[in-house]
Amino acid sequence: MTSTSDHSQGKHRLLRRLAAARRLTDSLFDVIHPKALYDRPIPERHRLVFYLGHLEAFDWNLLAGHVYGLNSFHAQFNRLFAFGIDPVDGGLPADQPSDWPRQDEIREYNARARERLDAQLERDSLLVAAAAGDGFSYSPEFILNVAIEHRLMHAETLAYLLHQLPLERKVAPRLAPLPATGPIAHKMVEVTAGKATLGSPRAPGGIFGWDNEFEEHTVTVPAFAIDAYKVTNGQFLEFVRQGGYEQASLWTETNWDWIQAQNIQHPQFWVRRSDTWFYRTMFAEIPLPLDWPVYVSHAEAAAYARWSKKALPTEAQWHRAAYGTSAGVEPDFPWGDTPPQPACGNFDFQSWDPTPVTAHPAGRSSYGVEDLVGNGWEWTSTLFEPFPGFRPFPFYPGYSANFFDGKHYVMKGGSARTAECMLRRSFRNWFQPRYPYVYTAFRCVSS
């Protein structure tokens, strides 16, 4: 039986995490030049000003609406800032800066939402079960975790949006020197046949997870070989030099149409000046680091895999390479059961940019695969679909279900801007295949 003291400690631990997540997202808006808040750095996404209001509106709609039943104090903003956009059929938003509220109005709304929610959170014991509409009770603690992780997800979303802002539209913090680059002995490693445990067990008081992480189930994976490291900028440069973006046979028909229509000739993060390649980091333009992972869309990753006569791994293969062992047990992380440490990977906001793919040997899996967690999400060939036993959250029914459309692919691992709590084995990310802005790398497999 859990004591009142344990519940109190758990509540205050969650409130500390919420406060830390708020400080993190608040600090990201300090990076935006004051004149750039109403910019739209990525055509498919909302203007940056949307995200200023979205985080507090989400928390208000979720906690005030589904847990506490508080009366609304600004229904218009609750609706305006409720949902992001994910256009997959070429449609682009056409709103203008003048369509959005003034910054001071949004900040006043944010302050008031936090004040009212914090007062309720401090008073409430967080012991009452809530939102049992799907036959399974979700406690307020569980729902508060939803708010925290949603905010941390947007800390990464904001980072890749800010990455696309012109350098002069950002305020650069003091940065440590970038790690040195050097040659890499690329290789593939053998992964024996065995099981891969996907998902998380659903149980009251169990590990927090999003609806698409349930239920836990086991898949048998035949033996295969996988790249020991993520594909680097140096490797992808050979693909570019050998005309990879000019060979229709390497692309699906839809992806080829996209490449031609958008005149895409290289990864989004690269810049070509005459015959020299550069890389656009968050706050500078530097010579292309050949040993950093290449960030590309799923379409580009699949074309490279086809060019190299390999394939992208399935979600189950990726799991087997990351968590499989000869003993049959599966640890919490590729390196074992110890919590994530900086030596194990480039994650949890340690850096604004990638590091060399060989920089974290302490994160190596049992099979010798490195850099699996952090330093860039990894594309799989698996369409984002529900696991057996899937139940949408009754308080957030569209979180996953809206994207079970055959147009999104599973990503695993994490990036430099992924929070530690989302490095858990069961976490699944996903994106549409022709979206080149996210911090997503890949590696290849062969049978």
KEVO-503481 format. One record per residue: x, y negated, z negated of N, C-alpha, C in turn. Coordinates in steps of 0.1 Angstrom, whole numbers, padded with zeros to 4 digits, always signed. Example, Ala and Ser with C-alpha at 12.3 -4.5 7.8 and 13.67 -1.06 7.14 Angstrom:
// residues 2
+0132+0057-0078+0123+0045-0078+0132+0033-0078+0128+0022-0071+0137+0011-0071+0129+0000-0079
// end
This chain:
// residues 447
+0008+0012+0000+0000+0000+0000+0009-0012+0000+0005-0022+0008+0013-0034+0009+0008-0044-0001+0018-0050-0009+0014-0059-0020+0011-0073-0015+0004-0081-0023+0002-0095-0020+0014-0103-0017+0025-0099-0025+0038-0106-0024+0044-0103-0010+0042-0090-0005+0047-0087+0008+0040-0095+0019+0027-0096+0017+0019-0103+0027+0024-0118+0027+0026-0124+0015+0030-0138+0014+0044-0140+0021+0053-0130+0019+0066-0132+0025+0065-0130+0040+0056-0121+0045+0054-0120+0059+0048-0132+0065+0039-0138+0058+0032-0150+0063+0043-0161+0065+0051-0163+0054+0060-0174+0055+0072-0172+0065+0075-0159+0067+0084-0156+0078+0079-0159+0091+0066-0157+0094+0060-0160+0106+0059-0176+0108+0056-0183+0097+0055-0197+0098+0069-0203+0101+0079-0197+0095+0093-0202+0098+0096-0200+0113+0092-0188+0118+0095-0185+0132+0087-0195+0141+0074-0198+0137+0067-0208+0145+0074-0221+0145+0078-0226+0134+0085-0239+0133+0098-0239+0141+0105-0228+0141+0118-0227+0149+0114-0227+0164+0104-0220+0168+0100-0220+0182+0095-0234+0187+0088-0241+0178+0084-0255+0181+0097-0264+0183+0106-0263+0174+0118-0271+0175+0125-0268+0188+0126-0256+0192+0132-0252+0205+0125-0258+0217+0112-0257+0218+0105-0262+0229+0105-0278+0229+0104-0284+0217+0105-0298+0216+0118-0303+0222+0129-0296+0219+0142-0300+0223+0144-0299+0239+0136-0291+0245+0137-0289+0260+0131-0302+0266+0122-0308+0260+0116-0321+0266+0126-0332+0265+0136-0331+0256+0147-0341+0255+0156-0340+0267+0156-0329+0274+0165-0327+0286+0160-0335+0298+0146-0337+0298+0140-0344+0309+0142-0359+0308+0148-0365+0319+0149-0379+0319+0135-0385+0318+0133-0396+0311+0120-0402+0308+0112-0405+0321+0119-0407+0332+0112-0410+0345+0108-0397+0352+0112-0386+0347+0110-0373+0354+0098-0365+0348+0092-0369+0338+0082-0361+0331+0070-0357+0340+0067-0366+0350+0056-0363+0359+0061-0357+0372+0073-0353+0373+0079-0346+0384+0073-0332+0385+0073-0326+0398+0070-0312+0400+0082-0306+0406+0092-0300+0399+0104-0295+0404+0102-0282+0413+0091-0275+0410+0088-0263+0418+0075-0265+0424+0073-0265+0438+0061-0268+0444+0049-0260+0440+0051-0247+0436+0040-0238+0432+0035-0240+0418+0042-0248+0410+0039-0249+0396+0033-0263+0393+0028-0264+0380+0023-0276+0375+0035-0286+0374+0031-0299+0373+0041-0309+0369+0045-0307+0355+0057-0312+0352+0063-0309+0338+0054-0314+0327+0046-0325+0330+0038-0330+0320+0027-0320+0315+0023-0311+0323+0014-0301+0319+0019-0293+0307+0032-0289+0308+0038-0281+0297+0039-0288+0284+0040-0302+0285+0040-0310+0273+0027-0307+0265+0016-0306+0271+0003-0304+0265-0001-0290+0263+0005-0281+0272+0000-0267+0273+0003-0259+0260+0015-0261+0254+0019-0253+0243+0010-0255+0231+0006-0268+0228-0002-0271+0217-0017-0267+0220-0021-0269+0233-0035-0265+0236-0037-0250+0235-0027-0243+0239-0028-0228+0238-0029-0224+0224-0020-0229+0215-0021-0226+0201-0035-0230+0195-0039-0242+0199-0052-0246+0193-0064-0237+0198-0064-0234+0211-0075-0226+0217-0074-0212+0211-0062-0206+0209-0061-0193+0203-0064-0192+0188-0057-0200+0180-0059-0199+0166-0071-0206+0161-0074-0218+0165-0086-0225+0161-0098-0218+0166-0098-0213+0178-0110-0207+0184-0112-0193+0180-0101-0185+0179-0103-0170+0177-0101-0166+0163-0095-0174+0155-0092-0170+0141-0100-0178+0131-0099-0192+0132-0105-0200+0122-0118-0207+0125-0122-0207+0138-0134-0214+0142-0135-0228+0138-0124-0235+0140-0123-0250+0137-0130-0258+0148-0136-0269+0145-0143-0277+0154-0133-0284+0163-0136-0285+0176-0126-0292+0185-0126-0307+0183-0114-0312+0184-0113-0327+0183-0110-0333+0197-0107-0325+0207-0104-0330+0221-0107-0319+0231-0119-0317+0234-0123-0306+0243-0117-0308+0257-0116-0320+0261-0111-0323+0275-0096-0318+0276-0088-0321+0266-0074-0316+0267-0073-0301+0264-0082-0296+0256-0082-0281+0254-0084-0274+0267-0092-0279+0276-0094-0273+0289-0083-0277+0299-0079-0290+0299-0070-0294+0309-0056-0287+0308-0052-0284+0296-0039-0278+0294-0040-0263+0290-0051-0257+0293-0053-0243+0289-0045-0233+0297-0044-0235+0310-0038-0224+0318-0029-0229+0329-0018-0221+0331-0009-0224+0342-0014-0219+0355-0006-0219+0365-0010-0214+0378+0000-0204+0384-0004-0195+0392+0005-0185+0398+0000-0182+0412+0001-0191+0421-0004-0189+0435+0004-0179+0442-0002-0169+0448+0005-0159+0455+0002-0159+0470-0007-0167+0475-0011-0167+0489-0007-0180+0496+0003-0187+0491+0007-0199+0498+0001-0212+0494-0010-0211+0486-0017-0224+0482-0008-0231+0472-0008-0245+0474+0000-0253+0465-0009-0263+0458-0006-0267+0446-0014-0277+0439-0011-0291+0446-0022-0299+0446-0021-0312+0453-0024-0324+0443-0024-0322+0430-0026-0333+0421-0015-0343+0421-0018-0355+0417-0009-0366+0417-0006-0370+0402+0006-0377+0400+0009-0381+0386-0002-0388+0379-0009-0397+0387-0020-0405+0381-0032-0396+0377-0032-0384+0381-0043-0375+0376-0041-0370+0362-0029-0372+0356-0026-0367+0343-0027-0378+0333-0030-0374+0320-0030-0384+0309-0016-0390+0307-0017-0401+0300-0004-0408+0296+0003-0399+0286+0017-0400+0286+0025-0393+0277+0021-0395+0262+0019-0408+0258+0016-0410+0244+0002-0404+0240-0007-0403+0249-0020-0396+0246-0018-0381+0243-0009-0375+0251-0006-0361+0250+0001-0358+0237+0011-0367+0234+0019-0365+0221+0010-0367+0209+0000-0376+0210-0009-0378+0199-0018-0365+0197-0022-0360+0208-0030-0347+0208-0022-0336+0201-0009-0335+0206+0000-0325+0200+0001-0326+0185+0004-0338+0181+0006-0340+0166-0006-0337+0158-0018-0340+0164-0030-0338+0156-0033-0323+0156-0031-0316+0167-0033-0301+0168-0024-0294+0158-0011-0298+0158-0002-0291+0148-0006-0294+0134-0010-0307+0131-0014-0310+0117-0026-0302+0112-0036-0301+0120-0048-0293+0116-0045-0278+0115-0038-0273+0125-0034-0258+0124-0025-0255+0113-0015-0264+0110-0006-0261+0099-0013-0261+0086-0022-0271+0084-0030-0271+0072-0038-0258+0070-0044-0253+0080-0051-0241+0079-0042-0229+0077-0031-0228+0084-0022-0217+0082-0016-0217+0068-0013-0229+0062-0008-0229+0049-0018-0224+0038-0031-0227+0041-0042-0223+0031-0045-0209+0033-0045-0204+0045-0050-0190+0048-0041-0180+0043-0046-0168+0038-0037-0157+0034-0033-0149+0045-0038-0150+0057-0035-0142+0068-0038-0127+0065-0048-0124+0058-0051-0110+0054-0063-0105+0061-0071-0113+0067-0084-0109+0072-0083-0104+0086-0088-0092+0089-0088-0087+0103-0096-0096+0112-0092-0097+0124-0100-0105+0134-0100-0099+0148-0109-0104+0156-0110-0101+0170-0110-0086+0172-0120-0079+0167-0120-0064+0168-0129-0060+0180-0131-0068+0190-0140-0066+0201-0137-0054+0209-0124-0048+0209-0121-0037+0218-0120-0024+0209-0125-0024+0197-0125-0013+0188-0112-0012+0180-0103-0021+0182-0090-0022+0174-0089-0035+0168-0086-0036+0155-0085-0048+0148-0072-0055+0150-0073-0068+0153-0061-0076+0154-0061-0086+0143-0051-0085+0134-0050-0094+0123-0046-0108+0127-0048-0118+0119-0043-0131+0122-0028-0131+0123-0021-0123+0116-0006-0122+0118-0003-0118+0132-0010-0108+0137-0008-0104+0151-0010-0115+0161-0021-0122+0159-0024-0133+0168-0015-0145+0167-0009-0147+0155+0001-0157+0153+0014-0153+0161+0017-0141+0161+0028-0136+0169+0026-0139+0184+0013-0137+0188+0010-0141+0202+0014-0155+0205+0010-0164+0196+0013-0179+0197+0028-0181+0198+0035-0174+0189+0050-0176+0188+0057-0172+0201+0053-0159+0205+0060-0154+0217+0056-0161+0230+0043-0166+0230+0039-0174+0242+0047-0186+0243+0050-0193+0232+0058-0205+0232+0072-0202+0236+0078-0191+0231+0091-0187+0235+0092-0183+0250+0082-0177+0255+0082-0174+0269+0082-0187+0277+0075-0198+0273+0075-0210+0280+0088-0218+0278+0096-0215+0267+0109-0220+0266+0118-0216+0278+0116-0203+0283+0123-0199+0294+0117-0205+0307+0103-0205+0308+0097-0211+0319+0102-0225+0322+0102-0233+0311+0106-0247+0312+0121-0248+0316+0129-0238+0312+0143-0238+0316+0145-0237+0331+0138-0227+0337+0139-0225+0351+0133-0236+0359+0122-0243+0353+0117-0254+0360+0127-0266+0359+0133-0268+0348+0143-0279+0347+0155-0276+0355+0158-0264+0358+0169-0260+0366+0168-0266+0380+0155-0267+0385+0153-0272+0398+0152-0287+0399+0152-0294+0388+0152-0308+0388+0166-0313+0393+0166-0324+0401+0179-0330+0405+0187-0333+0392+0200-0332+0393+0209-0334+0382+0207-0347+0375+0204-0358+0383+0203-0371+0378+0189-0373+0371+0180-0363+0371+0168-0364+0365+0168-0357+0351+0180-0353+0347+0181-0345+0334+0191-0353+0325+0190-0350+0312+0199-0356+0302+0208-0344+0297+0220-0343+0301+0228-0331+0298+0233-0332+0283+0232-0321+0276+0238-0321+0262+0253-0318+0264+0260-0318+0252+0274-0315+0252+0275-0300+0254+0283-0295+0264+0284-0281+0267+0298-0276+0265+0298-0263+0262+0311-0256+0261+0316-0252+0275+0329-0251+0277+0334-0247+0290+0328-0234+0295+0326-0233+0308+0321-0221+0314+0331-0210+0313+0327-0197+0312+0337-0186+0311+0344-0185+0325+0357-0181+0323+0365-0179+0335+0360-0167+0344+0362-0168+0357+0358-0157+0366+0370-0149+0370+0367-0137+0375+0378-0128+0379+0372-0116+0387+0381-0108+0393+0377-0096+0401+0370-0086+0392+0361-0078+0399+0354-0067+0392+0355-0055+0400+0357-0044+0393+0358-0030+0399+0344-0025+0399+0336-0028+0410+0322-0023+0410+0322-0008+0412+0312-0002+0405+0311+0013+0406+0297+0017+0402+0293+0029+0405+0280+0035+0401+0283+0046+0391+0274+0048+0382+0275+0058+0372+0264+0068+0373+0266+0080+0369+0256+0091+0370+0247+0091+0357+0234+0092+0360+0225+0093+0349+0218+0107+0350+0219+0115+0340+0214+0128+0340+0198+0128+0340+0192+0139+0344+0178+0140+0344+0173+0141+0329+0162+0135+0326+0157+0135+0313+0144+0127+0311+0141+0123+0299+0129+0116+0297+0132+0101+0296+0121+0093+0299+0121+0079+0296+0108+0076+0289+0109+0070+0277+0097+0067+0269+0094+0052+0272+0082+0050+0279+0078+0037+0282+0067+0033+0273+0066+0020+0270+0055+0014+0262+0058+0016+0247+0048+0012+0240+0049+0012+0225+0036+0018+0219+0038+0026+0208+0026+0032+0202+0017+0021+0196+0004+0023+0198-0006+0013+0192-0010+0019+0178-0007+0011+0168-0011+0015+0155-0013+0002+0146-0022+0002+0137-0024-0009+0128-0011-0012+0120-0007-0024+0120+0005-0027+0113+0018-0023+0120+0017-0018+0132+0028-0014+0140+0036-0026+0146+0046-0022+0154+0054-0032+0161+0045-0041+0170+0047-0054+0170+0040-0063+0178+0043-0060+0193+0033-0061+0201+0035-0060+0216+0023-0066+0223+0026-0070+0236+0015-0075+0244+0007-0064+0250-0005-0067+0255-0014-0056+0259-0008-0047+0269+0000-0052+0278+0006-0043+0288+0017-0034+0283+0021-0035+0271+0031-0026+0265+0025-0013+0259+0012-0013+0258+0006-0001+0252-0001+0007+0263-0002+0020+0262+0003+0029+0252+0017+0035+0255+0023+0040+0244+0036+0047+0246+0033+0060+0254+0042+0064+0263+0041+0076+0271+0055+0080+0276+0056+0092+0279+0069+0097+0284+0069+0101+0298+0079+0098+0306+0080+0101+0320+0093+0109+0322+0093+0120+0330+0105+0127+0333+0111+0121+0345+0124+0119+0344+0132+0112+0355+0143+0121+0360+0143+0124+0373+0153+0132+0379+0167+0125+0378+0177+0132+0380+0191+0126+0379+0192+0115+0391+0200+0105+0388+0203+0095+0398+0216+0088+0395+0221+0079+0404+0232+0071+0401+0228+0056+0401+0234+0048+0393+0230+0034+0392+0242+0025+0391+0241+0013+0396+0253+0004+0395+0256+0001+0380+0268+0002+0377+0273-0001+0363+0270-0016+0359+0271-0024+0369+0269-0039+0367+0258-0044+0376+0252-0055+0372+0243-0063+0381+0250-0066+0393+0243-0067+0404+0249-0072+0417+0253-0087+0415+0265-0090+0419+0271-0103+0416+0269-0112+0428+0272-0125+0426+0272-0135+0437+0282-0131+0447+0294-0125+0443+0304-0121+0453+0299-0110+0462+0292-0100+0456+0286-0089+0465+0276-0095+0474+0267-0103+0469+0256-0108+0477+0262-0118+0488+0273-0124+0485+0279-0132+0496+0282-0124+0508+0287-0112+0506+0289-0103+0518+0277-0100+0526+0266-0098+0519+0253-0097+0525+0249-0109+0534+0252-0121+0528+0249-0133+0535+0258-0134+0548+0271-0132+0546+0281-0133+0556+0278-0124+0568+0273-0112+0564+0270-0102+0575+0256-0103+0581+0250-0114+0579+0237-0117+0585+0225-0111+0579+0226-0108+0566+0214-0102+0559+0201-0110+0561+0202-0123+0561+0190-0131+0563+0186-0132+0577+0193-0126+0586+0190-0127+0600+0185-0114+0606+0184-0103+0598+0181-0090+0603+0167-0086+0598+0157-0087+0607+0143-0084+0604+0142-0070+0598+0150-0060+0603+0149-0046+0599+0151-0044+0584+0157-0054+0577+0160-0053+0563+0149-0057+0554+0138-0063+0560+0128-0070+0553+0114-0064+0556+0105-0064+0547+0091-0060+0551+0086-0071+0560+0075-0068+0567+0069-0078+0576+0065-0091+0569+0059-0089+0557+0055-0101+0549+0067-0109+0544+0077-0102+0539+0089-0109+0534+0096-0116+0546+0097-0110+0557+0104-0116+0569+0096-0128+0573+0083-0128+0573+0076-0140+0577+0079-0151+0567+0080-0148+0554+0083-0158+0544+0097-0164+0546+0107-0155+0549+0121-0160+0551+0121-0169+0563+0114-0166+0574+0114-0175+0585+0106-0187+0583+0095-0186+0577+0087-0198+0575+0093-0208+0566+0100-0203+0556+0107-0212+0546+0121-0215+0550+0126-0209+0561+0140-0211+0566+0150-0208+0554+0148-0197+0548+0156-0193+0536+0169-0186+0542+0180-0190+0538+0193-0185+0543+0203-0181+0532+0199-0183+0520+0208-0179+0508+0200-0180+0495+0205-0175+0484+0198-0176+0472+0195-0191+0467+0184-0192+0460+0179-0206+0456+0190-0213+0448+0198-0206+0440+0207-0213+0431+0220-0217+0438+0222-0213+0451+0234-0216+0458+0233-0229+0466+0244-0235+0469+0244-0247+0477+0256-0245+0487+0254-0248+0500+0264-0247+0510+0268-0261+0515+0281-0264+0514+0287-0276+0519+0298-0273+0529+0295-0275+0541+0304-0271+0552+0306-0256+0551+0318-0251+0549+0320-0237+0548+0323-0232+0534+0319-0240+0524+0322-0237+0510+0309-0236+0503+0309-0226+0494+0297-0223+0486+0298-0228+0472+0287-0234+0467+0287-0239+0453+0275-0233+0446+0275-0234+0433+0264-0229+0425+0258-0240+0416+0245-0242+0416+0239-0252+0408+0235-0246+0395+0244-0250+0385+0241-0246+0371+0230-0256+0366+0227-0255+0353+0216-0264+0348+0220-0278+0349+0233-0281+0346+0237-0295+0345+0249-0299+0354+0253-0290+0363+0264-0294+0372+0264-0285+0385+0272-0289+0394+0274-0281+0406+0289-0276+0406+0291-0263+0407+0304-0257+0405+0307-0248+0417+0320-0245+0419+0323-0234+0429+0316-0221+0426+0311-0214+0436+0303-0202+0434+0310-0192+0425+0305-0189+0413+0312-0179+0405+0309-0165+0410+0319-0159+0415+0317-0146+0422+0313-0134+0413+0317-0136+0400+0314-0125+0391+0302-0127+0382+0294-0137+0385+0281-0139+0378+0271-0131+0386+0260-0127+0379+0249-0120+0386+0242-0130+0395+0238-0124+0407+0231-0133+0416+0216-0133+0412+0210-0145+0412+0196-0146+0409+0188-0148+0423+0179-0138+0425+0172-0138+0438+0157-0134+0435+0149-0136+0446+0135-0130+0445+0136-0115+0447+0124-0109+0445+0123-0094+0447+0125-0091+0462+0120-0100+0470+0121-0098+0485+0136-0097+0489+0144-0106+0483+0158-0107+0487+0166-0095+0481+0162-0091+0468+0169-0080+0462+0166-0067+0470+0153-0065+0474+0150-0053+0482+0157-0053+0495+0159-0064+0502+0166-0065+0514+0181-0061+0512+0187-0066+0502+0201-0063+0499+0202-0047+0496+0192-0042+0488+0193-0028+0485+0192-0019+0498+0183-0024+0507+0182-0017+0520+0195-0018+0528+0201-0030+0528+0213-0032+0535+0225-0023+0530+0225-0021+0517+0235-0013+0511+0232+0002+0510+0221+0005+0517+0216+0019+0518+0214+0025+0504+0208+0017+0495+0204+0021+0482+0190+0017+0480+0186+0016+0467+0172+0012+0464+0172+0004+0451+0161-0003+0448+0159-0008+0435+0154+0003+0426+0158+0002+0413+0153+0013+0404+0139+0012+0401+0132+0023+0398+0119+0022+0392+0120+0018+0377+0109+0014+0372+0109+0010+0358+0114+0022+0349+0110+0034+0352+0114+0046+0345+0129+0048+0346+0134+0047+0358+0149+0048+0360+0156+0038+0352+0152+0026+0352+0158+0015+0345+0159+0019+0330+0147+0024+0325+0147+0028+0311+0156+0039+0308+0157+0049+0317+0165+0060+0315+0180+0056+0314+0184+0047+0323+0198+0042+0323+0201+0034+0311+0191+0026+0306+0193+0018+0294+0192+0025+0281+0183+0034+0279+0180+0040+0266+0182+0055+0265+0184+0061+0277+0186+0076+0276+0200+0080+0270+0200+0091+0264+0212+0097+0258+0213+0112+0261+0225+0117+0260+0226+0131+0262+0220+0139+0251+0218+0133+0239+0212+0140+0228+0197+0140+0228+0191+0132+0238+0177+0132+0239+0170+0121+0231+0177+0114+0222+0171+0103+0214+0172+0091+0222+0163+0081+0220+0163+0068+0227+0164+0057+0216+0176+0050+0216+0177+0039+0207+0169+0027+0210+0168+0018+0201+0160+0006+0203+0166-0003+0213+0179-0003+0215+0186-0011+0225+0197-0003+0232+0201-0007+0244+0211+0001+0251+0223+0005+0242+0228-0004+0233+0240-0001+0225+0237+0006+0213+0224+0008+0209+0221+0016+0197+0209+0009+0190+0208+0011+0177+0197+0006+0169+0200-0006+0162+0212-0011+0162+0215-0024+0155+0209-0036+0162+0204-0046+0155+0198-0057+0161+0207-0064+0171+0202-0072+0180+0210-0079+0190+0220-0089+0183+0232-0088+0188+0243-0097+0184+0249-0104+0196+0255-0116+0195+0260-0123+0207+0270-0115+0215+0277-0105+0208+0287-0097+0216+0280-0088+0225+0267-0085+0223+0260-0075+0231+0254-0080+0244+0253-0093+0246+0248-0098+0258+0245-0113+0257+0242-0119+0269+0239-0133+0270+0224-0135+0270+0219-0137+0257+0205-0139+0255+0202-0148+0244+0189-0150+0240+0185-0158+0229+0190-0172+0229+0190-0178+0241+0194-0192+0242+0208-0195+0239+0217-0185+0240+0231-0188+0238+0237-0197+0248+0232-0196+0261+0238-0204+0272+0227-0209+0281+0230-0219+0288+0221-0224+0298+0223-0216+0311+0234-0209+0313+0237-0203+0326+0242-0189+0324+0244-0182+0335+0249-0168+0334+0264-0167+0329+0268-0155+0326+0282-0152+0323+0286-0141+0332+0299-0138+0333+0303-0127+0342+0297-0114+0337+0294-0105+0347+0286-0093+0344+0294-0083+0335+0307-0086+0334+0316-0077+0326+0319-0083+0312+0312-0094+0309+0316-0102+0297+0311-0096+0284+0302-0085+0284+0297-0080+0272+0297-0065+0271+0309-0059+0271+0310-0044+0270+0304-0038+0258+0302-0046+0247+0296-0041+0235+0281-0038+0237+0275-0043+0248+0261-0040+0251+0259-0028+0260+0270-0020+0263+0270-0009+0272+0261+0002+0267+0253+0008+0277+0244+0019+0273+0252+0032+0272+0245+0043+0267+0252+0056+0266+0258+0061+0279+0251+0057+0290+0256+0062+0303+0267+0053+0309+0270+0042+0302+0281+0033+0307+0276+0022+0316+0263+0019+0315+0257+0008+0323+0257-0005+0314+0263-0016+0320+0265-0028+0312+0255-0039+0316+0254-0049+0307+0247-0061+0310+0232-0059+0312+0226-0049+0305+0212-0045+0308+0203-0054+0301+0207-0060+0290+0198-0069+0282+0204-0083+0282+0197-0093+0288+0203-0106+0289+0210-0108+0302+0214-0121+0304+0222-0125+0316+0214-0124+0329+0201-0123+0328+0192-0122+0340+0183-0110+0339+0170-0112+0340+0161-0101+0342+0165-0093+0354+0160-0080+0354+0163-0071+0365+0150-0067+0372+0150-0068+0385+0139-0064+0393+0139-0048+0393+0127-0043+0393+0124-0029+0396+0116-0028+0408+0114-0016+0413+0106-0013+0425+0092-0010+0420+0089-0011+0407+0076-0007+0402+0066-0018+0402+0055-0016+0408+0044-0027+0407+0039-0028+0393+0036-0040+0389+0030-0042+0376+0016-0037+0375+0015-0026+0368+0002-0020+0366+0000-0016+0351-0012-0013+0347-0015-0009+0333-0009+0005+0330-0005+0007+0318-0001+0020+0313-0014+0027+0309-0014+0040+0309-0026+0048+0304-0030+0043+0290-0043+0041+0289-0048+0036+0276-0048+0021+0274-0045+0014+0285-0044-0001+0284-0058-0007+0280-0057-0017+0271-0068-0024+0266-0064-0039+0266-0071-0047+0274-0068-0062+0273-0071-0068+0260-0063-0077+0256-0066-0084+0243-0079-0091+0244-0088-0090+0235-0101-0096+0236-0100-0111+0235-0089-0116+0228-0087-0130+0227-0078-0136+0238-0073-0128+0247-0065-0133+0258-0067-0122+0270-0079-0120+0275-0081-0109+0284-0074-0110+0297-0070-0122+0301-0064-0123+0314-0049-0123+0314-0043-0121+0302-0028-0122+0301-0021-0113+0311-0025-0100+0311-0019-0090+0320-0029-0086+0331-0041-0084+0328-0051-0079+0337-0052-0087+0350-0050-0101+0349-0051-0109+0361-0040-0107+0371-0030-0099+0367-0018-0097+0375-0017-0083+0380-0027-0074+0376-0027-0061+0381-0033-0061+0395-0026-0068+0405-0032-0070+0418-0024-0065+0429-0014-0057+0426-0005-0051+0436+0004-0061+0443+0005-0073+0436+0013-0084+0442+0024-0088+0432+0027-0081+0421+0037-0084+0412+0045-0072+0408+0058-0074+0406+0067-0063+0403+0073-0065+0388+0075-0053+0382+0080-0053+0368+0095-0058+0368+0098-0066+0358+0112-0070+0355+0115-0065+0341+0127-0061+0339+0132-0056+0326+0144-0063+0322+0147-0063+0309+0160-0068+0303+0159-0081+0296+0159-0092+0303+0160-0105+0297+0171-0114+0303+0169-0127+0301+0179-0136+0306+0186-0143+0295+0195-0153+0298+0201-0161+0288+0191-0169+0280+0180-0172+0286+0170-0180+0280+0158-0172+0275+0160-0159+0272+0150-0150+0266+0152-0149+0251+0142-0151+0243+0143-0150+0229+0146-0136+0224+0152-0135+0213+0156-0122+0208+0145-0112+0206+0133-0118+0201+0122-0109+0198+0116-0102+0210+0119-0107+0222+0114-0101+0235+0124-0092+0241+0135-0089+0234+0144-0079+0239+0141-0065+0236+0129-0063+0230+0125-0050+0225+0123-0041+0238+0125-0028+0235+0125-0018+0246+0112-0018+0254+0101-0021+0248+0088-0019+0255+0084-0032+0263+0091-0043+0261+0086-0056+0267+0087-0055+0282+0077-0060+0289+0077-0060+0304+0074-0074+0309+0082-0078+0318+0080-0091+0325+0076-0088+0339+0070-0098+0346+0066-0095+0360+0066-0108+0368+0068-0107+0381+0066-0118+0390+0063-0114+0404+0057-0123+0412+0054-0120+0426+0068-0119+0433+0068-0112+0445+0081-0109+0451+0087-0120+0459+0080-0130+0462+0086-0141+0470+0087-0154+0462+0093-0153+0450+0094-0164+0441+0108-0165+0437+0116-0174+0442+0131-0173+0440+0137-0181+0429+0128-0187+0420+0133-0196+0410+0136-0190+0396+0132-0178+0393+0134-0173+0380+0148-0167+0378+0152-0165+0366+0165-0160+0363+0164-0145+0364+0163-0140+0376+0162-0125+0378+0173-0120+0387+0180-0110+0382+0191-0103+0390+0186-0090+0393+0195-0081+0397+0191-0067+0400+0203-0058+0401+0201-0045+0401+0211-0036+0404+0205-0025+0412+0213-0016+0419+0207-0006+0428+0210+0008+0423+0202+0017+0428+0203+0031+0425+0204+0039+0438+0209+0051+0436+0208+0061+0447+0205+0075+0441+0199+0084+0449+0196+0097+0444+0207+0106+0445
// end
